[in-house]
Amino acid sequence: MSVRLKLTLSYAGFLMLAGVLLLAAVWLFLLRYVPDRGMLYNPDDGPTGGVFPIRSALLAVFAPRAAAVLAFLLVFGLVGGWILAGRMLAPLTRIADATRRATHGSLSHRIKLPGHNDEFRELADAFDAMLARLEAHVAEQRRFAANASHELRTPLAISKSLLDVARTDPHHDTAELIDRLHTVNTRAIDLTEALLLVSRAEQRSFTRQRVDLSLLAEEATETLLPLAEKHGVTLETGGEITITTGSRALLLQLTTNLVHNAIVHNLPDGGTVWVHTDARPGTAVLTVENTGERLTPALVSTLTEPFQRGTERIHTDHAGVGLGLAIVKTITQAHDGTLTLNPRPAGGLRISVKLPTKNPRSDEV
């Protein structure tokens, strides 16, 4: 049976039960004031003579009328229950239709259930929010796949061109050709590893453990110190012991990407990078700030998109593969944290990563 039919039968059954109880109460009430036997008296003609069972006579009059009332209540309960159940379940029909459309790949529609805030309205709003998140996620994945395909195609196309040149020109400098092929192949490998890292972080296939962000900040700055010196950038690290839970390898990658990005996208000379950790109630904060050119809020909002490299898509020896901040965003989300990017008034960027100090999926601290 459908839910509507079940509700209809429930309404009708409840109404019948209430009617039976009401009629039973009326009958019991009448029995209190009606004697079992007595004389039937006509006020005009006087006593008719004889003793009659008054209760039996009353039952003969009451029973058919009670049965008629119950029959009316049954019909009224079925018809009214069917109408009321249909009205009550109408929002579920809209939600079911929206669900069927979503299963066929349509994510742009919304239920937009009108009316007051009740359980159905909350369910519809939650479903609309889920559709919006799914639509945004699918669109992001499609853009990511398209960009990744483009980025992977570029080094492969360059390698093919170099090999074609070598095949048509046997006197070409072999050492130069090998160096260029090595550079292109290295870039393709770095991009592939970055894509695998993003996939691993999105799947959350890692073991959580206690991690001190201050130690990761020191390790990342020590590793990237030669790069900073090469670009004339000063690294300043500070803060306190900041404990969170998560993958040490992924969080180290996150910290390294942030520091590397701050070094590369800085002033041509005399720039500074500040790395700071802060332990707050329930939150571990890692902040990386750098000098550099002035950035607009519109540009900053796109920097976490895959293959975005500041003001333009540059390809230099230190530009990376365009997934630095995208990886940071993915790792942050995998650790149930929040990533905030704000342009500095004097130029440069301030990036904050806030991670929970307690794993929301367990009681470990």
C-alpha positions as CSV (number, residue, x, y, z in Angstrom):
1,M,0.0,0.0,0.0
2,S,1.1,3.5,-0.7
3,V,1.7,5.9,2.2
4,R,-1.3,8.0,1.2
5,L,-3.6,4.9,1.4
6,K,-2.0,4.0,4.8
7,L,-2.6,7.5,6.1
8,T,-6.2,7.4,4.8
9,L,-7.0,4.1,6.5
10,S,-5.3,5.4,9.7
11,Y,-7.4,8.6,9.6
12,A,-10.6,6.6,9.0
13,G,-9.8,4.0,11.6
14,F,-9.1,6.6,14.2
15,L,-12.3,8.4,13.4
16,M,-14.3,5.2,13.6
17,L,-12.7,4.4,16.9
18,A,-13.5,7.8,18.2
19,G,-17.1,7.4,17.0
20,V,-17.5,4.0,18.6
21,L,-16.2,5.3,21.9
22,L,-18.5,8.3,21.8
23,L,-21.6,6.2,21.0
24,A,-20.6,3.8,23.8
25,A,-20.3,6.7,26.2
26,V,-23.7,8.0,25.2
27,W,-25.2,4.5,25.6
28,L,-23.7,4.1,29.1
29,F,-24.9,7.5,30.1
30,L,-28.5,6.7,29.0
31,L,-28.4,3.4,30.9
32,R,-27.8,5.3,34.2
33,Y,-31.2,7.1,33.9
34,V,-33.4,4.5,32.2
35,P,-34.9,1.7,34.3
36,D,-34.8,-1.9,33.1
37,R,-38.6,-2.3,33.1
38,G,-41.6,0.1,33.6
39,M,-45.0,1.3,32.4
40,L,-45.3,3.0,29.2
41,Y,-47.5,6.1,29.8
42,N,-49.3,8.3,27.4
43,P,-50.1,11.7,28.9
44,D,-53.3,12.0,26.9
45,D,-54.7,8.6,27.2
46,G,-53.3,7.6,30.5
47,P,-51.4,4.3,31.2
48,T,-51.6,1.9,28.2
49,G,-51.4,-1.0,30.6
50,G,-48.8,-3.6,30.9
51,V,-45.1,-3.6,31.8
52,F,-42.5,-3.3,29.0
53,P,-38.6,-3.7,28.9
54,I,-37.7,0.0,28.3
55,R,-34.0,-0.7,27.7
56,S,-34.7,-3.2,25.0
57,A,-37.0,-0.7,23.3
58,L,-34.4,2.0,23.6
59,L,-31.7,-0.2,22.1
60,A,-34.0,-1.0,19.2
61,V,-34.2,2.7,18.5
62,F,-30.6,3.6,19.3
63,A,-28.8,0.7,17.4
64,P,-29.8,1.5,13.8
65,R,-29.1,5.2,14.3
66,A,-25.7,4.4,15.8
67,A,-24.9,2.2,12.8
68,A,-25.9,4.9,10.4
69,V,-23.6,7.4,12.3
70,L,-20.7,4.9,12.1
71,A,-21.3,4.3,8.4
72,F,-21.2,8.1,7.8
73,L,-18.0,8.4,9.9
74,L,-16.4,5.6,7.8
75,V,-17.2,7.3,4.5
76,F,-16.3,10.7,5.8
77,G,-13.0,9.4,7.3
78,L,-12.0,7.6,4.0
79,V,-12.8,10.6,1.8
80,G,-11.5,13.2,4.1
81,G,-8.4,11.2,5.0
82,W,-7.6,10.7,1.3
83,I,-7.8,14.4,0.7
84,L,-5.9,15.4,3.8
85,A,-3.2,12.7,3.1
86,G,-2.8,14.0,-0.4
87,R,-2.3,17.6,0.8
88,M,0.1,16.5,3.5
89,L,2.2,14.4,1.1
90,A,2.2,16.9,-1.8
91,P,5.7,18.3,-0.7
92,L,7.1,14.7,-0.7
93,T,5.9,14.3,-4.3
94,R,7.8,17.4,-5.3
95,I,10.9,16.2,-3.5
96,A,10.6,12.8,-5.1
97,D,10.3,14.4,-8.6
98,A,13.4,16.5,-7.9
99,T,15.3,13.4,-6.7
100,R,14.4,11.5,-9.9
101,R,15.6,14.4,-12.0
102,A,18.9,14.5,-10.0
103,T,19.4,10.8,-10.6
104,H,19.2,11.5,-14.4
105,G,22.0,14.1,-14.1
106,S,20.1,17.3,-13.7
107,L,21.5,19.3,-10.8
108,S,20.4,22.8,-11.8
109,H,16.8,22.5,-10.6
110,R,15.6,23.4,-7.1
111,I,12.5,22.5,-5.1
112,K,11.9,25.9,-3.6
113,L,9.1,24.6,-1.4
114,P,6.8,27.5,-0.4
115,G,5.0,27.8,2.9
116,H,5.9,28.0,6.6
117,N,9.0,26.4,8.1
118,D,8.0,22.8,8.9
119,E,9.6,19.4,8.6
120,F,8.9,19.2,4.9
121,R,10.2,22.7,4.3
122,E,13.4,21.9,6.2
123,L,13.8,18.7,4.1
124,A,13.3,20.5,0.8
125,D,15.7,23.3,1.8
126,A,18.3,20.8,2.8
127,F,17.9,19.0,-0.5
128,D,18.2,22.2,-2.4
129,A,21.4,23.0,-0.5
130,M,22.8,19.5,-1.3
131,L,21.9,20.0,-5.0
132,A,23.7,23.4,-5.0
133,R,26.9,21.8,-3.5
134,L,26.8,18.9,-5.9
135,E,26.3,21.2,-8.9
136,A,29.3,23.3,-7.8
137,H,31.4,20.3,-7.1
138,V,30.6,18.7,-10.4
139,A,31.3,22.0,-12.3
140,E,34.6,22.3,-10.4
141,Q,35.6,18.7,-11.2
142,R,34.8,19.3,-14.9
143,R,36.9,22.4,-15.0
144,F,39.7,20.6,-13.2
145,A,39.6,17.7,-15.6
146,A,39.6,20.0,-18.6
147,N,42.5,22.1,-17.2
148,A,44.5,18.9,-16.2
149,S,44.0,17.5,-19.7
150,H,45.3,20.8,-21.2
151,E,48.2,20.9,-18.8
152,L,49.2,17.3,-19.5
153,R,48.8,17.7,-23.2
154,T,51.2,20.6,-23.3
155,P,54.4,18.7,-22.3
156,L,53.4,15.7,-24.4
157,A,53.0,17.9,-27.4
158,I,56.3,19.6,-26.8
159,S,58.0,16.2,-26.4
160,K,56.5,15.1,-29.7
161,S,57.7,18.2,-31.5
162,L,61.2,17.8,-30.1
163,L,61.3,14.2,-31.3
164,D,59.9,15.1,-34.7
165,V,62.7,17.7,-35.0
166,A,65.3,15.2,-34.0
167,R,64.0,12.6,-36.5
168,T,64.0,15.1,-39.4
169,D,67.3,16.8,-38.5
170,P,69.8,14.1,-37.5
171,H,72.5,16.8,-37.1
172,H,70.6,18.6,-34.3
173,D,72.4,19.1,-31.0
174,T,71.6,15.9,-29.1
175,A,72.6,17.2,-25.7
176,E,70.3,20.2,-26.1
177,L,67.5,18.0,-27.1
178,I,68.0,15.7,-24.1
179,D,68.1,18.6,-21.7
180,R,64.8,20.0,-23.1
181,L,63.2,16.6,-23.0
182,H,64.3,16.1,-19.5
183,T,62.8,19.5,-18.5
184,V,59.5,18.7,-20.2
185,N,59.4,15.2,-18.7
186,T,60.1,16.5,-15.2
187,R,57.2,19.0,-15.5
188,A,54.9,16.2,-16.6
189,I,55.9,14.0,-13.7
190,D,55.5,16.9,-11.2
191,L,52.0,17.6,-12.6
192,T,51.0,13.9,-12.4
193,E,52.2,13.6,-8.8
194,A,50.3,16.8,-7.9
195,L,47.1,15.4,-9.4
196,L,47.6,12.1,-7.5
197,L,48.1,14.2,-4.3
198,V,44.9,16.1,-4.9
199,S,43.0,12.8,-5.5
200,R,44.5,11.2,-2.3
201,A,43.5,14.3,-0.2
202,E,40.0,14.3,-1.6
203,Q,39.5,10.7,-0.7
204,R,40.8,11.3,2.8
205,S,42.7,8.0,2.6
206,F,45.2,8.9,5.3
207,T,45.8,8.1,8.9
208,R,45.2,10.9,11.4
209,Q,47.8,11.6,14.1
210,R,49.0,14.4,16.3
211,V,50.8,17.0,14.3
212,D,52.6,20.2,15.5
213,L,52.2,22.9,12.8
214,S,55.1,24.9,14.3
215,L,57.5,22.1,13.5
216,L,56.1,21.8,10.0
217,A,56.6,25.5,9.5
218,E,60.2,25.3,10.6
219,E,60.9,22.2,8.3
220,A,59.3,23.9,5.3
221,T,61.2,27.2,5.7
222,E,64.5,25.3,6.2
223,T,63.8,23.3,3.0
224,L,63.0,26.4,1.0
225,L,65.6,28.7,2.4
226,P,67.9,28.2,-0.7
227,L,65.1,29.2,-3.0
228,A,64.3,32.3,-0.8
229,E,68.0,33.3,-0.9
230,K,68.0,32.9,-4.7
231,H,65.1,35.3,-5.0
232,G,66.3,37.7,-2.3
233,V,63.4,36.9,0.0
234,T,63.7,36.9,3.8
235,L,61.9,34.2,5.7
236,E,60.6,34.9,9.2
237,T,59.1,32.1,11.3
238,G,57.4,32.5,14.6
239,G,54.6,31.3,16.8
240,E,53.9,28.7,19.5
241,I,53.4,25.0,19.6
242,T,50.2,24.3,17.6
243,I,48.8,20.8,17.8
244,T,46.2,19.5,15.4
245,T,45.2,16.0,14.1
246,G,45.7,14.8,10.5
247,S,48.3,13.5,8.1
248,R,51.7,14.8,8.7
249,A,52.8,14.3,5.1
250,L,49.8,16.1,3.7
251,L,50.1,19.0,6.2
252,L,53.8,19.3,5.5
253,Q,52.9,19.5,1.8
254,L,50.3,22.2,2.6
255,T,52.9,24.2,4.5
256,T,55.5,23.8,1.9
257,N,53.2,24.9,-0.9
258,L,52.2,28.0,1.0
259,V,55.8,29.0,1.8
260,H,56.9,28.2,-1.8
261,N,54.0,30.3,-3.2
262,A,54.9,33.2,-0.9
263,I,58.5,33.1,-2.1
264,V,57.9,32.8,-5.8
265,H,55.1,35.4,-5.9
266,N,56.9,38.2,-4.2
267,L,58.9,41.4,-4.9
268,P,61.7,41.1,-7.4
269,D,64.1,41.8,-4.6
270,G,64.0,42.5,-0.9
271,G,60.7,40.7,-0.3
272,T,59.7,39.1,3.0
273,V,57.7,36.0,4.0
274,W,56.2,35.7,7.5
275,V,55.2,32.2,8.7
276,H,53.3,32.1,12.0
277,T,51.4,29.5,14.0
278,D,48.9,30.1,16.7
279,A,47.0,27.8,19.0
280,R,43.5,29.0,19.8
281,P,40.7,27.3,21.7
282,G,39.7,24.4,19.5
283,T,41.6,25.7,16.5
284,A,45.1,25.5,15.2
285,V,46.0,28.4,12.9
286,L,48.8,28.6,10.3
287,T,49.4,31.9,8.7
288,V,51.7,32.7,5.7
289,E,52.0,36.3,4.7
290,N,54.2,37.8,2.0
291,T,55.1,41.1,0.3
292,G,54.5,41.6,-3.4
293,E,52.3,43.4,-5.9
294,R,48.9,44.6,-4.9
295,L,46.1,42.1,-5.6
296,T,42.4,42.8,-6.1
297,P,39.9,40.8,-4.1
298,A,38.4,39.4,-7.4
299,L,41.8,38.0,-8.4
300,V,42.5,36.6,-4.9
301,S,39.2,34.7,-5.0
302,T,40.4,32.7,-8.0
303,L,43.8,31.8,-6.8
304,T,42.7,28.5,-5.2
305,E,41.3,27.3,-8.6
306,P,43.5,24.7,-10.3
307,F,46.2,26.1,-12.7
308,Q,45.8,29.7,-11.6
309,R,49.1,31.5,-11.2
310,G,48.6,35.0,-9.9
311,T,48.1,37.6,-12.6
312,E,48.9,35.4,-15.5
313,R,49.7,31.8,-16.4
314,I,53.5,32.0,-16.3
315,H,55.8,29.1,-17.1
316,T,59.2,29.6,-15.5
317,D,61.6,27.4,-13.7
318,H,59.9,28.1,-10.4
319,A,56.3,28.5,-11.4
320,G,55.3,25.0,-10.4
321,V,52.4,23.2,-12.1
322,G,49.6,25.6,-11.1
323,L,48.2,23.4,-8.4
324,G,49.9,24.8,-5.3
325,L,47.0,26.6,-3.7
326,A,44.5,24.1,-5.1
327,I,46.3,21.4,-3.2
328,V,46.3,23.6,-0.1
329,K,42.6,24.0,-0.4
330,T,42.0,20.3,-0.9
331,I,44.2,19.3,2.0
332,T,42.5,21.9,4.2
333,Q,39.0,20.6,3.4
334,A,40.2,17.0,3.9
335,H,41.2,18.0,7.4
336,D,37.8,19.8,8.1
337,G,39.5,23.2,8.1
338,T,39.0,26.5,6.5
339,L,41.3,28.4,4.1
340,T,41.2,32.2,4.0
341,L,43.0,34.4,1.4
342,N,43.1,38.2,1.9
343,P,45.1,40.8,-0.1
344,R,47.5,42.9,2.0
345,P,46.9,46.7,1.6
346,A,50.6,47.3,1.0
347,G,50.8,44.5,-1.5
348,G,51.1,40.7,-1.3
349,L,48.8,38.1,0.2
350,R,47.8,36.8,3.7
351,I,46.7,33.2,3.8
352,S,45.3,31.6,7.0
353,V,44.6,27.9,7.5
354,K,42.4,27.0,10.4
355,L,42.3,23.4,11.5
356,P,40.4,21.8,14.3
357,T,42.5,20.6,17.2
358,K,40.2,17.7,17.7
359,N,39.3,15.1,15.1
360,P,35.5,15.6,14.5
361,R,35.3,11.9,13.6
362,S,36.7,10.6,16.9
363,D,37.4,11.6,20.5
364,E,41.2,11.8,19.9
365,V,42.9,15.1,20.7
